[in-house]
Amino acid sequence: MKNILYFLILILFGLQAAHGQTKAITADGKQVVLYENGTWKYEDTTTNLFPIQGLELPKQVGKDAIVTHTAYTLCYNELHEQANWVAYELTGSETVSTFERTDKFIEDPGVVTGTANGSDYAGYGYDRGHLAPAGDMGWSAQSMIESFYYSNMSPQDPSFNRGIWKKCEELVRNWAVDFEKIYVATGPVLTAGLSTIGSNKVSIPKYYYKVILDYKAPQGSAIGFVMPNKGSSAPLQQYAVSIDSVEKLTGIDFYAALPDAQEKTIEQAIDLNHWDWNAQKTSKPAAENQASSSVQCKGTTKKGETCKNKTLNSSGYCYLHENQYTGTTSSTPAAVTPAAPKSTAAVQCSATTKAGNPCKNRTTDPSGRCHVHQ
């Protein structure tokens, strides 16, 4: 009789038994533990809530392709040539970059229909703005490489990408440290009639969003941001909204893996006091395998030449040549390679503006392009 009662409870909560006891979330969002003898009790609300696989993943948008990479998953919108959303779990330890930025933008091999490329962005004055920032992906060489896929890029105004969007990314990393683990989904607001750039017609979003979930007891807390694609000096709190608001704007269903009652409670509320709005934290521990300063890579290219990349990896090998590492490091760090010399005189930028006119900026960069068109 007790076993029958136990399985009726499991059916009621929609879960299966495992290892003598099972955790579940009730319709009103409370956590309980179910035992094989048919008894149950409320879980201690000071502990983390029951983990849910794929909690960070929004629902698929129509038939748009879902692509999974090492550190993030995305839903690719072929019409707009960028992702509807990029989602990932971020832990405090992952905010400590072990591997430096590659700055090597490449097409995403996981998108079978093809992605945008460098020529789509060239000369239009927009940054290749990260959705999942490289600063969240430095814990792995592969995740860093994948963060520069064009499927993770969107045309952003330079003043936005390098300003308030960057501040928001830094704040999210702070929260990953504060709460040990958070769930992030981010992307452009894609609507009909947007202007485009390049031969692949990459849409230029007018707004971007981020949604962040701290899934901890007693109920969890989430916050969203919606920001226009332009520079701003306003505080980030000004752009904070509920998850429900972001869902209405984008048509995307976030945190669909949560029990319905708990999802409703979390998504309709916004508690600014739950989140620390202070500036970048400096108390993060240094990674064990991160050098204190960049050094020239010890690896050799396929042509037998010395690699010119610089790396923070204490092995002395950049992400391209990690396979050449033998497992031993020299006690004397390699000499730091001087930065490439700039031109001795400023020249006119060789790029063109969005209107198709020659850029009037002047630059000393060896590439011949100003900071707007690099």
C-alpha positions as CSV (number, residue, x, y, z in Angstrom):
1,M,0.0,0.0,0.0
2,K,2.8,2.4,0.8
3,N,4.6,1.6,-2.5
4,I,1.3,2.4,-4.3
5,L,1.0,5.7,-2.4
6,Y,4.6,6.5,-3.2
7,F,4.2,6.1,-6.9
8,L,0.9,8.0,-6.9
9,I,2.9,10.9,-5.3
10,L,5.5,10.6,-8.0
11,I,2.8,10.7,-10.7
12,L,1.4,13.8,-9.0
13,F,4.7,15.6,-9.1
14,G,5.6,14.2,-12.6
15,L,8.9,12.5,-11.5
16,Q,10.3,9.0,-11.3
17,A,11.9,7.4,-8.3
18,A,15.7,7.1,-8.0
19,H,18.1,5.9,-5.3
20,G,15.4,5.6,-2.6
21,Q,14.3,9.2,-2.7
22,T,13.3,11.9,-5.2
23,K,13.2,15.6,-5.0
24,A,10.3,17.5,-6.7
25,I,8.7,20.9,-6.9
26,T,5.1,21.3,-5.9
27,A,2.6,23.4,-7.9
28,D,3.1,26.4,-5.6
29,G,6.9,26.2,-6.1
30,K,8.0,24.5,-2.9
31,Q,10.6,21.8,-2.9
32,V,9.8,18.4,-1.3
33,V,11.6,15.1,-0.9
34,L,9.7,11.9,-1.7
35,Y,10.7,8.6,0.0
36,E,10.1,5.0,-1.1
37,N,8.1,4.3,2.1
38,G,5.4,6.7,0.9
39,T,6.3,9.6,3.1
40,W,7.5,13.0,2.1
41,K,8.7,16.3,3.6
42,Y,9.5,19.8,2.6
43,E,13.1,20.3,1.7
44,D,15.3,22.6,3.7
45,T,14.8,26.0,2.0
46,T,18.4,27.1,2.7
47,T,19.7,24.7,0.1
48,N,19.9,25.0,-3.6
49,L,16.7,24.1,-5.5
50,F,16.5,20.7,-7.3
51,P,18.8,20.9,-10.4
52,I,17.0,20.9,-13.8
53,Q,18.9,19.7,-16.9
54,G,19.0,22.4,-19.6
55,L,17.4,25.0,-17.4
56,E,19.1,27.8,-19.3
57,L,17.6,26.8,-22.7
58,P,14.6,28.8,-24.0
59,K,12.2,27.0,-26.3
60,Q,13.1,26.6,-29.9
61,V,11.9,29.4,-32.1
62,G,9.7,27.8,-34.9
63,K,11.9,25.5,-36.9
64,D,15.1,27.6,-36.5
65,A,18.1,25.3,-36.0
66,I,19.5,24.5,-32.5
67,V,23.3,24.3,-32.4
68,T,25.2,23.1,-29.4
69,H,28.8,24.0,-28.7
70,T,31.2,23.4,-25.9
71,A,30.0,26.2,-23.6
72,Y,26.8,27.5,-25.1
73,T,23.8,26.6,-27.2
74,L,22.2,28.8,-29.8
75,C,19.0,29.0,-31.9
76,Y,20.0,30.3,-35.4
77,N,17.7,32.5,-37.4
78,E,18.6,32.0,-41.1
79,L,16.4,34.9,-42.2
80,H,18.3,37.4,-40.1
81,E,21.7,35.6,-40.3
82,Q,22.3,35.6,-36.5
83,A,21.0,33.8,-33.4
84,N,17.6,34.3,-31.9
85,W,19.2,33.4,-28.6
86,V,22.5,32.1,-27.1
87,A,22.1,30.4,-23.8
88,Y,24.6,29.0,-21.3
89,E,25.3,28.2,-17.6
90,L,28.0,30.3,-16.1
91,T,29.8,29.4,-12.8
92,G,32.0,31.7,-10.7
93,S,35.1,29.6,-11.5
94,E,34.4,30.0,-15.3
95,T,34.7,33.8,-15.0
96,V,38.5,33.4,-14.4
97,S,40.0,33.4,-17.9
98,T,42.7,30.8,-18.4
99,F,43.0,31.3,-22.2
100,E,43.3,34.7,-23.9
101,R,41.0,36.1,-26.6
102,T,41.7,34.6,-30.1
103,D,40.1,37.6,-31.9
104,K,39.8,35.1,-34.8
105,F,36.3,35.5,-36.2
106,I,35.2,32.4,-38.2
107,E,32.1,30.9,-39.7
108,D,30.2,28.4,-37.5
109,P,30.7,24.9,-38.9
110,G,27.6,23.8,-36.9
111,V,25.2,25.9,-38.9
112,V,24.5,23.8,-42.0
113,T,22.9,26.7,-43.9
114,G,26.0,28.9,-43.4
115,T,26.5,32.0,-41.3
116,A,27.6,35.6,-41.9
117,N,31.3,36.2,-42.6
118,G,33.9,39.0,-42.4
119,S,32.9,40.6,-45.7
120,D,29.4,41.1,-44.4
121,Y,30.7,43.5,-41.7
122,A,33.5,45.1,-43.6
123,G,33.1,48.8,-44.2
124,Y,29.8,49.3,-42.5
125,G,31.0,50.7,-39.2
126,Y,29.4,48.1,-37.0
127,D,31.2,46.0,-34.4
128,R,31.0,42.2,-34.6
129,G,29.2,42.2,-31.2
130,H,29.4,39.1,-29.1
131,L,26.2,37.7,-27.8
132,A,27.9,35.2,-25.5
133,P,30.9,37.3,-24.5
134,A,34.5,36.1,-24.9
135,G,35.0,37.1,-21.3
136,D,32.6,34.3,-20.2
137,M,34.4,31.7,-22.4
138,G,38.1,32.0,-21.3
139,W,38.0,28.8,-19.1
140,S,38.6,26.6,-22.2
141,A,40.6,26.9,-25.4
142,Q,37.7,25.4,-27.4
143,S,35.0,27.6,-25.8
144,M,37.2,30.7,-26.5
145,I,37.5,29.7,-30.2
146,E,33.8,29.0,-30.5
147,S,32.9,32.4,-28.9
148,F,34.2,34.0,-32.1
149,Y,31.9,32.1,-34.4
150,Y,29.8,34.4,-36.6
151,S,26.7,32.7,-35.3
152,N,27.5,34.4,-32.0
153,M,27.9,37.8,-33.6
154,S,25.4,40.6,-34.3
155,P,26.0,44.1,-35.8
156,Q,26.3,46.5,-32.8
157,D,27.0,50.2,-32.7
158,P,30.6,50.6,-31.4
159,S,29.4,52.9,-28.7
160,F,26.9,50.3,-27.5
161,N,29.2,47.3,-27.8
162,R,32.1,48.9,-26.1
163,G,30.0,50.8,-23.6
164,I,26.8,49.8,-21.8
165,W,26.7,46.3,-23.4
166,K,30.3,45.6,-22.1
167,K,29.3,46.9,-18.6
168,C,26.3,44.5,-18.6
169,E,28.6,41.6,-19.5
170,E,30.9,42.5,-16.6
171,L,28.0,42.7,-14.2
172,V,26.8,39.3,-15.2
173,R,30.2,37.8,-14.5
174,N,30.0,39.5,-11.0
175,W,26.8,37.8,-10.4
176,A,28.2,34.4,-11.4
177,V,30.8,34.9,-8.6
178,D,28.1,36.1,-6.2
179,F,25.7,33.2,-6.7
180,E,28.3,30.5,-7.8
181,K,26.1,29.6,-10.8
182,I,23.7,31.5,-13.0
183,Y,21.8,30.8,-16.2
184,V,22.1,33.3,-19.0
185,A,20.2,33.8,-22.3
186,T,21.0,36.7,-24.6
187,G,20.3,37.9,-28.1
188,P,19.0,40.5,-30.5
189,V,15.4,41.6,-30.8
190,L,14.6,40.4,-34.4
191,T,11.7,41.9,-36.1
192,A,10.5,42.4,-39.7
193,G,11.8,45.3,-41.7
194,L,15.2,45.7,-40.1
195,S,18.1,47.3,-42.2
196,T,20.8,44.9,-43.2
197,I,24.5,44.8,-44.0
198,G,26.6,42.6,-46.4
199,S,25.7,40.2,-49.2
200,N,24.2,37.8,-46.7
201,K,21.8,40.6,-45.5
202,V,22.7,40.4,-41.8
203,S,19.9,42.3,-39.9
204,I,20.9,45.3,-37.7
205,P,18.8,44.9,-34.5
206,K,17.5,48.0,-32.8
207,Y,17.5,46.3,-29.4
208,Y,19.3,43.6,-27.5
209,Y,18.3,41.6,-24.4
210,K,19.8,39.5,-21.6
211,V,17.9,37.4,-19.1
212,I,19.7,36.0,-16.0
213,L,18.4,33.4,-13.5
214,D,19.8,32.8,-10.0
215,Y,18.2,29.4,-9.3
216,K,18.6,29.1,-5.6
217,A,16.4,28.7,-2.5
218,P,13.9,29.6,-1.5
219,Q,12.3,30.4,-4.9
220,G,15.0,31.6,-7.3
221,S,15.2,35.1,-8.8
222,A,15.5,36.3,-12.4
223,I,16.1,39.7,-14.1
224,G,16.0,40.9,-17.7
225,F,17.5,43.7,-19.7
226,V,16.4,45.4,-22.9
227,M,18.8,48.0,-24.3
228,P,18.7,50.0,-27.6
229,N,21.6,49.5,-30.0
230,K,23.3,52.8,-29.3
231,G,25.6,54.3,-26.7
232,S,24.3,55.2,-23.3
233,S,25.6,56.5,-20.0
234,A,22.5,55.6,-18.1
235,P,22.8,53.2,-15.1
236,L,22.0,49.5,-16.0
237,Q,19.1,49.5,-13.5
238,Q,17.3,51.8,-15.9
239,Y,17.1,49.0,-18.5
240,A,16.1,46.2,-16.0
241,V,12.8,44.5,-16.7
242,S,10.9,41.3,-15.8
243,I,11.4,38.2,-17.8
244,D,7.8,38.4,-18.8
245,S,8.5,41.7,-20.5
246,V,11.4,40.3,-22.5
247,E,9.2,37.3,-23.6
248,K,6.4,39.7,-24.8
249,L,9.0,41.7,-26.8
250,T,10.8,38.8,-28.3
251,G,8.2,36.0,-28.5
252,I,10.7,33.7,-26.8
253,D,9.7,31.4,-23.9
254,F,12.5,31.4,-21.3
255,Y,13.0,28.9,-18.5
256,A,10.4,26.6,-19.9
257,A,12.0,23.7,-18.0
258,L,10.7,25.1,-14.7
259,P,7.5,23.9,-13.2
260,D,4.7,26.2,-14.5
261,A,3.9,27.7,-11.1
262,Q,7.5,28.5,-10.3
263,E,8.2,29.8,-13.8
264,K,5.2,32.2,-13.5
265,T,6.4,33.5,-10.1
266,I,10.0,34.0,-11.2
267,E,9.2,35.6,-14.5
268,Q,6.7,38.1,-13.4
269,A,8.7,39.6,-10.6
270,I,11.8,41.9,-10.6
271,D,13.7,42.4,-7.4
272,L,16.5,44.9,-7.9
273,N,17.7,44.4,-4.3
274,H,18.5,40.7,-5.0
275,W,21.4,41.8,-7.4
276,D,24.6,43.5,-6.5
277,W,25.1,46.5,-8.8
278,N,28.6,47.4,-7.7
279,A,31.5,47.7,-10.1
280,Q,33.8,45.0,-11.3
281,K,35.0,42.8,-8.5
282,T,38.8,42.3,-8.0
283,S,38.7,39.4,-5.5
284,K,38.6,36.6,-8.0
285,P,41.3,34.0,-7.5
286,A,44.0,33.8,-10.2
287,A,43.8,30.7,-12.4
288,E,46.6,28.2,-11.6
289,N,47.6,27.8,-15.2
290,Q,47.4,31.5,-16.2
291,A,50.7,33.5,-16.6
292,S,50.9,36.9,-15.0
293,S,51.7,38.5,-18.3
294,S,51.5,37.6,-22.0
295,V,54.5,35.8,-23.5
296,Q,55.3,34.7,-27.0
297,C,54.0,31.3,-27.9
298,K,56.7,28.6,-27.9
299,G,55.0,26.7,-30.7
300,T,55.9,26.5,-34.4
301,T,53.6,26.9,-37.4
302,K,53.1,24.3,-40.1
303,K,55.8,26.2,-42.1
304,G,58.3,25.6,-39.3
305,E,58.3,29.3,-38.3
306,T,58.0,30.6,-34.7
307,C,54.4,31.4,-33.8
308,K,53.9,35.1,-33.3
309,N,50.9,34.8,-31.0
310,K,51.1,35.9,-27.4
311,T,49.5,33.8,-24.6
312,L,48.6,33.9,-20.9
313,N,48.8,30.2,-20.7
314,S,51.6,29.2,-18.3
315,S,52.5,26.3,-20.6
316,G,53.9,28.9,-23.0
317,Y,51.7,27.7,-25.9
318,C,48.8,29.6,-27.5
319,Y,45.4,27.9,-28.2
320,L,46.6,26.9,-31.7
321,H,49.7,25.0,-30.5
322,E,48.6,23.5,-27.2
323,N,49.1,20.1,-28.7
324,Q,52.8,20.8,-28.9
325,Y,53.0,21.2,-25.1
326,T,55.1,18.3,-23.7
327,G,54.0,18.6,-20.1
328,T,57.0,20.6,-18.8
329,T,57.5,24.3,-18.5
330,S,60.7,26.3,-18.2
331,S,61.3,28.0,-14.9
332,T,62.3,31.1,-16.9
333,P,59.4,32.8,-18.7
334,A,59.8,33.4,-22.3
335,A,60.5,37.0,-23.4
336,V,57.6,39.1,-24.2
337,T,57.3,39.9,-27.9
338,P,57.1,43.7,-28.6
339,A,53.9,44.9,-30.1
340,A,53.9,45.5,-33.8
341,P,55.1,49.0,-34.5
342,K,52.5,51.5,-35.6
343,S,52.9,53.7,-38.7
344,T,55.1,56.7,-38.0
345,A,52.5,59.0,-39.6
346,A,48.7,59.0,-39.5
347,V,47.0,58.1,-42.8
348,Q,43.4,58.3,-43.9
349,C,41.3,55.2,-43.1
350,S,41.0,52.9,-46.1
351,A,37.4,51.8,-45.2
352,T,34.1,53.2,-46.3
353,T,31.2,54.3,-44.2
354,K,27.6,52.9,-44.1
355,A,26.7,55.4,-46.7
356,G,29.4,54.2,-49.0
357,N,31.6,57.2,-48.6
358,P,35.4,57.1,-47.8
359,C,36.0,57.2,-44.0
360,K,37.5,60.6,-43.0
361,N,39.1,59.2,-39.8
362,R,42.9,59.0,-39.7
363,T,44.8,56.2,-38.2
364,T,48.3,55.0,-37.3
365,D,47.3,51.3,-37.3
366,P,49.4,49.2,-39.8
367,S,46.2,47.8,-41.3
368,G,45.3,51.2,-42.6
369,R,41.9,51.1,-40.9
370,C,40.7,53.3,-38.0
371,H,39.2,51.8,-34.8
372,V,35.7,52.0,-36.2
373,H,36.5,49.8,-39.2
374,Q,38.9,47.3,-37.9
